[in-house]
Amino acid sequence: MKSTCEPLEGNKVKLTIEIDEIEFDRDIDAAFRKLAAEVRMPGFRPGKAPRKLLEARLGLEPARGQALQDSLPKYLVEAVRHHRVDLIDTPAIELRSGADGGVVAFDATCEVRPQVTVPGYGGLRVELPSIEVSEDELQAALDAERQRHATLQPVDRPAVTGDSVTLDLAATRDGELVAGLNVEDWEYRIGQGWVAPTFDEQLVGASAGDELNFTATPNGTDEPADFVVTVTAVSELVLPELDDEWVADHLSEFDSVEAWSEAVALRLADGKLAQARNVVIDRTSTALAELVDIELPEVLVRSSLQQRVENFARQLQSQGISLEQWFAFTGQEPAAFMDDMKQRAEVAVKVDLALRAVATAEALEVTEDDVELELERVALQYNEKAAKVRKAYEANDALDDLRSEIRKSKALDWLLHRVEMVDTEGRSMDREYVLGQDHDHDQEDGE
């Protein structure tokens, strides 16, 4: 087989492939063997009739047609591999010669993945949640624990947010009682937002003995209701005094305010660091995608969109929910859902193209050790032997795809160790501390 590759406009190439008569005759032999299984010849079991007898009975034309149908994809795959054509869609094949005899020649017009440039990729800047614990955050965490041990003390003043009020509540709609919103001597803490969006606002400033009349839309409903609220008492939450004795009595693992405060601050810091780590890959990828300014091939967007929708549907199915049921439960419109998914797919395609560009620009290569390590990781994930996993990849002609994924992962790692990280106040963050010594990432098609 001989082949050439010619670039065309619009992210396309043309492969021209020729197969000489001797080589193609072997494909005709295979076609006759296939036909033999379908044709009954006296004295021969199905599939055992020799080519000469079949050719004498059927002629050469059926076998040649079958050979063209079966072998052209095989030769196309060989040419794609030889010329390292990065196909993204099914090629359009045009037979140039060989339909009736002689040398078989055909052209294949292939749409290929576009190669992009991403100027400025080495100077990406991303904003992350702050990992610093402020004094207010620490105090709020300490107060939250103290509130669990707080007491209510009646006060002779108007209610403020955070106070606990005792009230009689009656809500009606068109003269009918609203279920669940008619109760007496109910103790309610202002600020919880349990009843209606404006309910707590009405309570602020009320004193014991006040009767409030207002209209509001109860949470979880679309229709407003008429409320009559009688405040019978106002109490404030009194927190226990924070001292070493209280800490030792109520928090057995600590014996001082200082020790407890340090532990709480460390827990908050760990949580904030985890938040930053959870978004750093996504925000770095999004920043990278913004550097890609080309018209994306529709086939790539369509493929990414389909994969995302299928993955989402599988996740729902694992919970016993269909996509249709999810739409009904959430009130999400299918069209809006698909628009959102398409936007995500477009970003994912841009990230894919950009990471390939970074890998090329930085000459990042994938070694066989890299491949073996990834195969071992996959094997461990599925509780299989690495050799078996490799055979599966080879059987599906997927090793090149695996190498591409590893190469993109290396590009992402390269970026993560160079991106400028700042918090919401614009303050610089310690990149290596955010990433950690054991940072890990899975390179999806973008999430």
C-alpha positions as CSV (number, residue, x, y, z in Angstrom):
1,M,0.0,0.0,0.0
2,K,1.2,3.5,-0.8
3,S,-0.3,6.7,0.7
4,T,0.2,10.4,0.7
5,C,-1.3,13.1,2.9
6,E,-2.2,16.6,1.5
7,P,-3.4,19.4,3.8
8,L,-6.6,21.1,2.8
9,E,-8.3,24.3,4.0
10,G,-10.6,24.2,7.1
11,N,-8.8,21.7,9.3
12,K,-8.9,19.0,6.7
13,V,-6.4,16.7,5.0
14,K,-6.7,14.4,2.0
15,L,-5.3,10.9,2.2
16,T,-4.6,9.3,-1.2
17,I,-4.2,5.6,-0.9
18,E,-3.2,3.0,-3.5
19,I,-3.3,-0.8,-3.2
20,D,-1.6,-2.9,-5.8
21,E,-3.3,-5.8,-7.5
22,I,-1.3,-8.5,-5.7
23,E,-2.1,-7.1,-2.3
24,F,-5.7,-6.5,-3.1
25,D,-6.1,-10.1,-4.4
26,R,-5.6,-11.3,-0.8
27,D,-8.6,-9.2,0.1
28,I,-10.6,-10.8,-2.7
29,D,-9.6,-14.2,-1.3
30,A,-11.0,-13.2,2.1
31,A,-14.1,-11.9,0.4
32,F,-14.6,-15.3,-1.4
33,R,-14.2,-17.1,2.0
34,K,-16.9,-14.8,3.4
35,L,-19.2,-15.5,0.4
36,A,-18.6,-19.2,0.6
37,A,-20.4,-19.3,4.0
38,E,-23.5,-18.0,2.3
39,V,-23.5,-20.0,-0.9
40,R,-24.3,-23.7,-1.1
41,M,-22.1,-25.8,-3.4
42,P,-22.8,-29.5,-4.0
43,G,-20.3,-31.7,-2.3
44,F,-18.9,-29.0,0.0
45,R,-19.8,-28.0,3.5
46,P,-20.8,-24.3,4.0
47,G,-17.7,-22.1,3.8
48,K,-15.5,-24.8,2.4
49,A,-16.0,-24.4,-1.4
50,P,-12.7,-23.3,-3.1
51,R,-12.4,-19.9,-4.7
52,K,-12.1,-21.2,-8.2
53,L,-15.5,-22.9,-8.1
54,L,-17.1,-19.9,-6.5
55,E,-15.6,-17.6,-9.0
56,A,-16.8,-19.8,-11.8
57,R,-20.3,-19.8,-10.4
58,L,-20.6,-16.2,-9.2
59,G,-18.0,-14.3,-11.2
60,L,-15.4,-12.0,-9.7
61,E,-17.6,-8.9,-9.3
62,P,-19.4,-9.9,-6.1
63,A,-16.2,-10.8,-4.3
64,R,-14.4,-7.6,-5.6
65,G,-17.3,-5.5,-4.3
66,Q,-17.2,-7.3,-0.9
67,A,-13.4,-6.9,-0.8
68,L,-13.7,-3.1,-1.4
69,Q,-16.3,-2.8,1.3
70,D,-14.3,-4.8,3.8
71,S,-10.8,-3.7,3.1
72,L,-10.9,0.0,2.4
73,P,-11.5,0.9,6.1
74,K,-8.5,-1.3,7.0
75,Y,-6.2,0.5,4.6
76,L,-7.6,3.9,5.7
77,V,-6.7,3.1,9.3
78,E,-3.2,2.1,8.3
79,A,-2.8,5.4,6.4
80,V,-4.2,7.4,9.3
81,R,-1.6,5.8,11.7
82,H,1.2,6.2,9.2
83,H,0.6,9.9,8.7
84,R,-0.5,10.5,12.3
85,V,-3.7,12.1,11.2
86,D,-5.7,13.2,14.3
87,L,-9.2,12.4,13.1
88,I,-12.2,13.9,14.7
89,D,-14.9,12.7,12.3
90,T,-15.6,9.9,9.9
91,P,-13.7,10.5,6.6
92,A,-15.5,10.9,3.3
93,I,-14.2,8.2,0.9
94,E,-14.1,8.5,-2.9
95,L,-13.0,5.5,-4.9
96,R,-10.8,6.7,-7.8
97,S,-10.1,3.4,-9.5
98,G,-10.3,-0.4,-9.0
99,A,-14.0,-0.9,-8.9
100,D,-13.8,-3.3,-11.9
101,G,-10.2,-4.3,-11.8
102,G,-6.6,-3.1,-11.6
103,V,-5.0,-0.9,-8.9
104,V,-7.4,0.2,-6.2
105,A,-7.0,3.8,-5.4
106,F,-9.2,6.1,-3.2
107,D,-9.2,9.4,-1.5
108,A,-10.3,10.1,2.0
109,T,-11.1,13.6,3.1
110,C,-10.5,13.8,6.8
111,E,-11.5,16.5,9.3
112,V,-8.7,16.8,11.8
113,R,-8.4,18.4,15.2
114,P,-7.3,22.1,14.8
115,Q,-4.0,23.2,16.3
116,V,-4.3,26.4,18.2
117,T,-1.9,28.8,19.8
118,V,-2.6,30.2,23.3
119,P,-0.5,33.3,23.8
120,G,-0.1,34.2,27.4
121,Y,-0.6,30.7,28.8
122,G,2.5,31.1,31.0
123,G,1.0,34.1,32.8
124,L,-2.4,32.8,33.8
125,R,-3.9,34.4,36.9
126,V,-6.7,32.8,38.9
127,E,-8.8,34.0,41.8
128,L,-9.4,31.4,44.6
129,P,-11.2,31.5,47.9
130,S,-9.0,32.9,50.6
131,I,-7.2,30.3,52.8
132,E,-6.6,32.8,55.6
133,V,-8.8,32.5,58.7
134,S,-10.0,36.0,59.8
135,E,-10.6,36.9,63.4
136,D,-14.3,37.3,62.6
137,E,-14.5,33.8,61.1
138,L,-12.7,32.3,64.1
139,Q,-14.9,34.2,66.6
140,A,-18.1,33.0,64.6
141,A,-16.9,29.4,64.9
142,L,-16.3,29.7,68.6
143,D,-19.6,31.4,69.1
144,A,-21.4,28.7,67.2
145,E,-20.2,26.2,69.7
146,R,-21.1,28.5,72.6
147,Q,-24.6,28.9,71.2
148,R,-25.2,25.2,71.6
149,H,-24.9,25.8,75.4
150,A,-26.6,29.2,75.4
151,T,-29.6,30.1,77.5
152,L,-32.6,32.3,76.7
153,Q,-33.2,35.4,78.9
154,P,-36.4,37.4,78.5
155,V,-35.9,41.1,77.5
156,D,-38.1,44.1,77.7
157,R,-37.2,45.7,74.3
158,P,-38.0,45.3,70.6
159,A,-36.8,42.1,68.9
160,V,-33.6,42.1,66.8
161,T,-32.1,39.5,64.5
162,G,-30.8,36.6,66.6
163,D,-33.5,37.0,69.3
164,S,-35.9,34.2,70.1
165,V,-39.6,35.2,70.0
166,T,-42.6,33.3,71.3
167,L,-45.5,33.8,69.1
168,D,-49.0,32.7,68.0
169,L,-49.1,32.3,64.2
170,A,-52.1,32.1,61.9
171,A,-51.9,32.1,58.1
172,T,-54.9,32.0,55.7
173,R,-55.4,32.1,52.0
174,D,-58.9,33.2,50.8
175,G,-60.2,32.6,54.2
176,E,-58.9,29.0,54.5
177,L,-56.1,28.0,56.9
178,V,-52.8,27.3,55.4
179,A,-51.5,23.9,56.4
180,G,-48.5,24.0,58.8
181,L,-48.7,27.7,59.4
182,N,-51.2,27.8,62.3
183,V,-49.6,27.3,65.7
184,E,-49.6,28.7,69.3
185,D,-46.7,29.4,71.7
186,W,-44.1,28.7,69.0
187,E,-40.6,29.6,69.8
188,Y,-38.8,31.0,66.7
189,R,-35.4,32.5,66.3
190,I,-35.4,35.6,64.1
191,G,-33.0,35.1,61.1
192,Q,-33.7,31.5,60.4
193,G,-35.9,32.3,57.4
194,W,-38.1,29.3,57.9
195,V,-41.5,30.7,57.1
196,A,-41.4,33.2,54.2
197,P,-38.8,35.5,52.6
198,T,-40.1,38.6,54.4
199,F,-41.4,36.9,57.6
200,D,-38.3,37.7,59.7
201,E,-38.3,41.3,58.6
202,Q,-41.7,41.7,60.0
203,L,-40.6,40.4,63.4
204,V,-37.6,42.7,63.8
205,G,-38.7,45.7,66.0
206,A,-41.7,43.9,67.5
207,S,-42.2,43.8,71.2
208,A,-44.1,41.4,73.5
209,G,-47.8,42.0,73.1
210,D,-47.6,43.3,69.5
211,E,-49.9,41.9,66.8
212,L,-48.6,41.9,63.3
213,N,-50.7,41.7,60.1
214,F,-49.1,41.3,56.8
215,T,-49.1,39.4,53.5
216,A,-46.2,37.2,52.4
217,T,-45.6,34.2,50.2
218,P,-44.8,31.1,52.3
219,N,-41.6,29.2,51.3
220,G,-42.2,26.5,48.8
221,T,-45.4,28.0,47.5
222,D,-46.4,30.4,44.7
223,E,-49.4,32.0,46.3
224,P,-49.3,34.7,49.0
225,A,-51.0,34.2,52.3
226,D,-52.4,36.6,55.0
227,F,-50.5,36.4,58.3
228,V,-51.6,37.3,61.8
229,V,-48.7,37.1,64.3
230,T,-49.0,37.8,68.0
231,V,-45.7,38.2,69.8
232,T,-46.0,37.0,73.4
233,A,-42.4,37.2,74.5
234,V,-39.0,38.3,73.3
235,S,-35.8,36.6,74.6
236,E,-32.2,37.0,73.8
237,L,-29.6,34.3,73.5
238,V,-27.1,34.6,76.3
239,L,-23.8,32.9,75.5
240,P,-21.8,31.4,78.3
241,E,-18.6,33.3,79.3
242,L,-15.7,32.0,77.4
243,D,-12.9,31.0,79.8
244,D,-10.6,28.1,80.5
245,E,-13.0,26.6,83.1
246,W,-15.9,26.6,80.6
247,V,-13.8,25.0,77.9
248,A,-12.5,22.3,80.3
249,D,-16.1,21.5,81.4
250,H,-17.7,21.4,78.0
251,L,-14.9,20.4,75.6
252,S,-13.2,17.5,77.2
253,E,-10.3,17.3,74.7
254,F,-9.2,20.9,75.5
255,D,-8.3,22.6,78.8
256,S,-7.9,26.2,77.8
257,V,-9.4,28.8,75.5
258,E,-6.1,29.2,73.7
259,A,-5.8,25.4,72.9
260,W,-9.4,25.3,71.7
261,S,-9.1,28.4,69.6
262,E,-5.9,27.1,67.9
263,A,-7.6,23.8,67.1
264,V,-10.7,25.6,65.7
265,A,-8.5,27.9,63.6
266,L,-6.6,24.9,62.2
267,R,-9.8,23.1,61.3
268,L,-11.1,26.3,59.5
269,A,-7.8,26.7,57.7
270,D,-7.9,23.1,56.5
271,G,-11.5,23.6,55.3
272,K,-10.6,26.8,53.4
273,L,-7.5,25.1,51.9
274,A,-9.7,22.2,50.7
275,Q,-12.1,24.7,49.1
276,A,-9.3,26.4,47.2
277,R,-7.9,23.1,46.0
278,N,-11.3,22.0,44.9
279,V,-11.6,24.9,42.4
280,V,-8.0,25.5,41.4
281,I,-8.0,23.1,38.5
282,D,-11.4,24.2,37.2
283,R,-10.4,27.9,37.4
284,T,-7.1,27.3,35.8
285,S,-8.7,25.4,33.0
286,T,-11.3,28.1,32.5
287,A,-8.7,30.8,32.3
288,L,-6.8,28.8,29.8
289,A,-9.9,28.3,27.7
290,E,-10.4,32.0,27.5
291,L,-7.2,32.2,25.5
292,V,-8.6,30.1,22.7
293,D,-10.2,32.3,20.0
294,I,-11.3,30.1,17.1
295,E,-14.5,28.7,15.7
296,L,-14.8,25.3,17.3
297,P,-15.4,22.3,15.0
298,E,-19.1,21.4,15.6
299,V,-18.2,17.7,15.6
300,L,-16.0,18.2,18.7
301,V,-18.6,20.2,20.5
302,R,-21.3,17.7,19.6
303,S,-19.2,14.8,20.9
304,S,-18.4,16.5,24.1
305,L,-22.0,17.5,24.6
306,Q,-23.2,13.9,24.0
307,Q,-20.6,12.5,26.5
308,R,-21.7,15.0,29.2
309,V,-25.4,14.3,28.8
310,E,-24.8,10.5,28.8
311,N,-22.6,10.8,31.9
312,F,-25.2,12.9,33.7
313,A,-28.0,10.4,32.8
314,R,-25.9,7.5,34.0
315,Q,-25.3,9.3,37.4
316,L,-29.0,9.8,37.7
317,Q,-29.7,6.2,36.7
318,S,-27.4,5.0,39.4
319,Q,-29.7,6.8,41.9
320,G,-32.8,5.3,40.3
321,I,-33.8,8.5,38.6
322,S,-34.4,9.0,34.9
323,L,-33.5,12.3,33.1
324,E,-37.2,12.9,32.5
325,Q,-38.0,12.5,36.2
326,W,-35.1,14.9,37.1
327,F,-36.6,17.5,34.8
328,A,-40.0,17.1,36.5
329,F,-38.4,17.2,40.1
330,T,-36.3,20.3,39.5
331,G,-38.5,22.2,37.1
332,Q,-35.5,22.5,34.7
333,E,-36.5,23.0,31.1
334,P,-34.8,20.5,28.7
335,A,-33.8,23.3,26.3
336,A,-32.2,25.4,29.1
337,F,-30.4,22.2,30.3
338,M,-29.0,21.5,26.9
339,D,-27.9,25.1,26.4
340,D,-26.0,25.0,29.7
341,M,-24.5,21.6,28.8
342,K,-23.4,22.9,25.4
343,Q,-21.7,25.9,26.9
344,R,-19.8,23.5,29.2
345,A,-18.9,21.3,26.2
346,E,-17.5,24.3,24.3
347,V,-15.3,25.2,27.3
348,A,-14.2,21.6,27.5
349,V,-13.2,21.5,23.8
350,K,-11.3,24.7,24.2
351,V,-9.4,23.3,27.3
352,D,-8.6,20.2,25.3
353,L,-7.2,22.1,22.4
354,A,-5.3,24.5,24.6
355,L,-3.7,21.8,26.7
356,R,-2.5,20.1,23.6
357,A,-1.0,23.4,22.4
358,V,0.8,23.9,25.8
359,A,2.2,20.4,25.6
360,T,3.5,21.1,22.1
361,A,4.9,24.5,23.0
362,E,6.7,23.1,26.1
363,A,7.9,20.0,24.3
364,L,6.2,17.8,26.9
365,E,6.6,14.1,26.0
366,V,5.1,10.9,27.2
367,T,7.4,8.0,28.0
368,E,6.7,4.4,28.1
369,D,7.1,4.6,31.9
370,D,4.4,7.2,31.9
371,V,2.1,4.8,30.0
372,E,2.9,1.9,32.2
373,L,2.3,3.9,35.3
374,E,-1.1,5.0,34.0
375,L,-2.0,1.4,33.0
376,E,-1.1,0.3,36.5
377,R,-3.4,3.0,37.9
378,V,-6.3,1.9,35.8
379,A,-5.6,-1.7,36.6
380,L,-5.7,-0.9,40.3
381,Q,-8.9,1.1,39.9
382,Y,-10.7,-1.9,38.2
383,N,-8.9,-4.6,40.2
384,E,-7.2,-6.1,37.1
385,K,-3.7,-6.9,36.1
386,A,-1.9,-4.2,34.2
387,A,-1.0,-6.6,31.3
388,K,-4.7,-7.3,30.8
389,V,-5.5,-3.6,30.8
390,R,-2.8,-3.0,28.2
391,K,-4.2,-5.7,26.0
392,A,-7.6,-4.1,26.2
393,Y,-6.2,-0.8,25.2
394,E,-4.3,-2.4,22.3
395,A,-7.4,-4.3,21.2
396,N,-9.4,-1.1,21.0
397,D,-6.5,0.8,19.4
398,A,-6.7,3.2,22.3
399,L,-3.1,3.5,23.4
400,D,-2.5,6.7,21.4
401,D,-5.6,8.2,23.0
402,L,-4.2,7.3,26.4
403,R,-0.9,8.9,25.5
404,S,-2.7,12.1,24.5
405,E,-4.6,12.1,27.9
406,I,-1.3,11.7,29.8
407,R,0.3,14.5,27.7
408,K,-2.6,16.8,28.5
409,S,-2.3,15.9,32.1
410,K,1.4,16.9,32.0
411,A,0.4,20.2,30.4
412,L,-2.1,20.9,33.1
413,D,0.4,20.1,35.8
414,W,2.9,22.4,34.1
415,L,0.3,25.2,34.2
416,L,-0.7,24.6,37.8
417,H,2.9,25.0,39.0
418,R,3.2,28.4,37.2
419,V,-0.2,30.0,37.4
420,E,-0.5,33.1,39.7
421,M,-3.0,32.5,42.5
422,V,-4.7,35.3,44.3
423,D,-7.5,35.4,46.8
424,T,-10.7,37.4,46.5
425,E,-8.9,40.5,47.8
426,G,-6.2,40.2,45.2
427,R,-3.6,39.0,47.7
428,S,-1.0,36.6,46.4
429,M,-1.3,33.0,47.6
430,D,1.4,30.4,48.1
431,R,1.0,28.3,45.0
432,E,2.9,25.2,46.2
433,Y,1.0,25.3,49.5
434,V,-2.3,25.4,47.7
435,L,-1.3,22.5,45.5
436,G,0.2,20.5,48.3
437,Q,2.9,17.8,47.9
438,D,0.3,15.2,47.0
439,H,-1.9,17.2,44.7
440,D,-3.7,15.1,42.2
441,H,-6.0,15.7,39.3
442,D,-8.1,13.8,36.7
443,Q,-8.1,15.4,33.3
444,E,-11.6,15.1,32.0
445,D,-12.5,16.7,28.7
446,G,-12.3,20.0,30.4
447,E,-14.7,19.1,34.1
